Each structure stands twice: as structure tokens, then as C-alpha cells.
Amino acid sequence: MKKLELSFLQNELNRVSDWIRFSDKKSAFLSAYYSGIFLGIISYKDSIICSISDFKNWGLFLYIILILVTVGLFILGIFFLISSVFPRLKNTNTDKSLFYFGNIAKLKLIDYFNEMEKLTEEEAKKQISEQIHTNSIIATQKMSNVKNSTKCLFILVILISVLIII
């Protein structure tokens, strides 16, 4: 296997970190929609209560089930959204990384400087590769949660549309 250049690994680490930033931007975008839905639900609270009083027997039962599914889906979507904003940020590969902020923060500044002075190019390549792997796991988790939150949002919009039509 050809040895990878340090600059290639640094660029790859930046690329994976860009995916994390992209996921965060999507999360912010989704949070605006969820906030709008929440405010819409609050503003139509009286209309919903009035609609409940108009239905009889099975119609009332189905309407309440639809509302409960909508609320449950809203909560599930928010859960995925929050999970995308606060992923598991742990480097499980090593406790000695000089490229993972969690490990760096555990060191005193002088110890960090000393460790950086001792760092060889081969060890730097290894640690950057480990960080690429860790960031890839984080990006995958975040993007998966964003995807699930987006699915919940689309279904939620359909359900709310049905509720408005009824």
C-alpha cells in the first residue's frame, strides 16, 4: 500500500469536517420548520379543540388518533433533530490523540506543546487517520439523525394537512 502524504490526510480531515458542518446547517434549517409547525399548532389550538367537540363517535376517535400520531411524530422528529445537534463526540480509538479536541483539552498547555514537539510525521499521519475515522462516525450519526428528522417532518406536514382539511 502506498504511503499517504500528510497533506492528503489533512485535506481528507477537512473534507469530513465539512460534512459535519453541512449536517449542522441542515439541522438549523429543519429547526426553523419545526419551530414554525410548533407555533402553528399553538395558534390553532382553539380550532383543534373546537373540531374535537364537533366530531361524534368514530369520527372523534379517528381525529384524536390522528392528533396523537401527529404529536408523537413531532416529538420523534425533534428527538432526531436534537440528536443531530448533540452527537456522541468520543474518540474511541485512542486517549492520546493530538488532533482530537477532547483529548487535547485534557492536557495542560505545556504538555500539549511537548507532545507536539515529539510528534513524528508517521505518528501524525496515524493520528490524523484516526481522527478522520472518528469524524466520519460523527458525520454519519449526524446525517442519519438529520435524515430521520426530515422524514418525520415530511410525514408531519402531510398529517397536518389532513388535519386542516378535516
C-alpha positions as CSV (number, residue, x, y, z in Angstrom):
1,M,0.0,0.0,0.0
2,K,1.3,3.4,-1.0
3,K,2.1,5.7,2.0
4,L,-0.3,8.6,2.2
5,E,1.0,12.1,2.3
6,L,0.4,14.2,5.4
7,S,-1.2,17.0,3.3
8,F,-3.7,14.5,1.7
9,L,-4.7,13.3,5.2
10,Q,-5.2,16.9,6.4
11,N,-7.4,17.6,3.3
12,E,-9.4,14.5,4.0
13,L,-9.9,15.5,7.6
14,N,-11.1,18.9,6.4
15,R,-13.5,17.3,3.9
16,V,-15.0,15.0,6.6
17,S,-15.3,18.0,9.0
18,D,-17.1,19.9,6.2
19,W,-19.7,17.1,6.2
20,I,-20.2,17.7,9.9
21,R,-20.7,21.4,9.3
22,F,-23.1,20.6,6.4
23,S,-25.2,18.4,8.8
24,D,-25.3,21.3,11.3
25,K,-26.6,23.6,8.6
26,K,-29.3,21.2,7.7
27,S,-30.2,20.8,11.4
28,A,-30.6,24.6,11.7
29,F,-32.8,24.6,8.6
30,L,-35.0,21.8,10.0
31,S,-35.3,23.5,13.4
32,A,-36.9,26.6,11.6
33,Y,-39.6,24.3,10.1
34,Y,-40.2,22.5,13.4
35,S,-40.5,25.9,15.2
36,G,-43.0,27.0,12.5
37,I,-45.1,23.9,13.0
38,F,-45.0,24.3,16.8
39,L,-46.1,27.9,16.5
40,G,-48.8,26.9,14.0
41,I,-50.1,24.2,16.4
42,I,-50.2,26.7,19.3
43,S,-52.0,29.3,17.2
44,Y,-54.6,26.7,16.0
45,K,-55.1,25.2,19.5
46,D,-58.7,26.7,19.9
47,S,-59.6,25.5,16.4
48,I,-58.4,22.0,17.2
49,I,-60.4,21.9,20.4
50,C,-63.5,23.2,18.6
51,S,-63.1,20.5,16.0
52,I,-62.8,17.8,18.6
53,S,-66.2,18.9,20.1
54,D,-67.8,18.7,16.6
55,F,-67.0,15.0,16.0
56,K,-69.1,12.1,17.2
57,N,-68.1,8.5,18.0
58,W,-65.7,7.1,15.3
59,G,-65.0,10.4,13.7
60,L,-63.9,11.8,17.1
61,F,-61.8,8.6,17.8
62,L,-60.0,8.9,14.4
63,Y,-59.5,12.6,14.8
64,I,-57.9,12.1,18.2
65,I,-55.7,9.3,16.9
66,L,-54.6,11.5,14.1
67,I,-53.7,14.3,16.5
68,L,-51.8,11.9,18.8
69,V,-49.9,10.4,15.9
70,T,-49.1,14.0,14.8
71,V,-47.8,14.9,18.3
72,G,-45.8,11.7,18.5
73,L,-44.2,12.3,15.2
74,F,-43.5,15.9,16.1
75,I,-41.7,14.7,19.3
76,L,-39.8,12.0,17.4
77,G,-38.7,14.5,14.8
78,I,-37.5,16.9,17.5
79,F,-35.7,14.0,19.2
80,F,-33.8,13.2,16.0
81,L,-33.1,16.9,15.4
82,I,-31.6,17.3,18.9
83,S,-29.6,14.1,18.4
84,S,-28.1,15.5,15.3
85,V,-27.1,18.7,17.1
86,F,-25.6,16.8,20.1
87,P,-24.0,13.6,18.7
88,R,-21.8,11.3,20.6
89,L,-18.4,13.0,20.5
90,K,-15.9,10.5,21.7
91,N,-12.8,9.3,20.1
92,T,-12.9,5.5,20.9
93,N,-9.7,4.8,19.0
94,T,-7.3,6.3,21.5
95,D,-6.9,8.5,24.5
96,K,-3.6,10.0,23.2
97,S,-4.7,11.9,20.1
98,L,-3.1,15.3,19.5
99,F,-5.8,16.0,16.8
100,Y,-9.0,15.3,18.7
101,F,-10.2,18.3,20.7
102,G,-11.5,16.2,23.6
103,N,-8.0,14.6,24.2
104,I,-6.2,17.9,23.7
105,A,-8.4,19.6,26.3
106,K,-7.3,17.0,28.9
107,L,-3.7,18.1,28.5
108,K,-2.1,21.1,30.1
109,L,-0.8,23.6,27.5
110,I,2.8,22.8,28.3
111,D,2.2,19.1,28.0
112,Y,0.5,19.7,24.6
113,F,3.4,21.7,23.3
114,N,5.8,19.0,24.5
115,E,3.8,16.2,22.8
116,M,3.6,18.2,19.6
117,E,7.4,18.6,19.6
118,K,7.8,14.9,19.9
119,L,5.3,14.0,17.2
120,T,6.9,12.3,14.2
121,E,5.4,12.6,10.7
122,E,4.4,8.9,10.7
123,E,2.7,9.3,14.1
124,A,0.9,12.4,12.8
125,K,-0.3,10.5,9.8
126,K,-1.7,7.8,12.1
127,Q,-3.4,10.2,14.4
128,I,-4.9,12.2,11.6
129,S,-6.2,9.0,10.1
130,E,-7.8,8.1,13.4
131,Q,-9.4,11.5,13.6
132,I,-10.7,11.1,10.0
133,H,-12.3,7.8,11.2
134,T,-13.8,9.4,14.3
135,N,-15.1,12.4,12.4
136,S,-16.6,10.1,9.8
137,I,-18.5,8.2,12.6
138,I,-19.8,11.6,13.9
139,A,-20.8,12.8,10.5
140,T,-22.6,9.5,9.8
141,Q,-24.5,9.7,13.1
142,K,-25.4,13.4,12.5
143,M,-26.5,12.9,8.9
144,S,-28.6,9.8,9.9
145,N,-30.4,11.8,12.5
146,V,-31.0,14.7,10.1
147,K,-32.4,12.2,7.6
148,N,-34.7,10.7,10.2
149,S,-35.8,14.1,11.3
150,T,-36.5,15.1,7.7
151,K,-38.6,12.0,7.2
152,C,-40.6,12.8,10.3
153,L,-41.1,16.4,9.1
154,F,-42.5,15.3,5.7
155,I,-44.9,12.9,7.3
156,L,-45.8,15.6,9.8
157,V,-46.6,18.1,7.1
158,I,-48.9,15.5,5.4
159,L,-50.7,14.7,8.7
160,I,-51.1,18.4,9.5
161,S,-52.5,19.0,6.0
162,V,-55.0,16.2,6.6
163,L,-56.0,17.7,10.0
164,I,-56.5,21.1,8.3
165,I,-58.7,19.6,5.6
166,I,-60.8,17.7,8.1
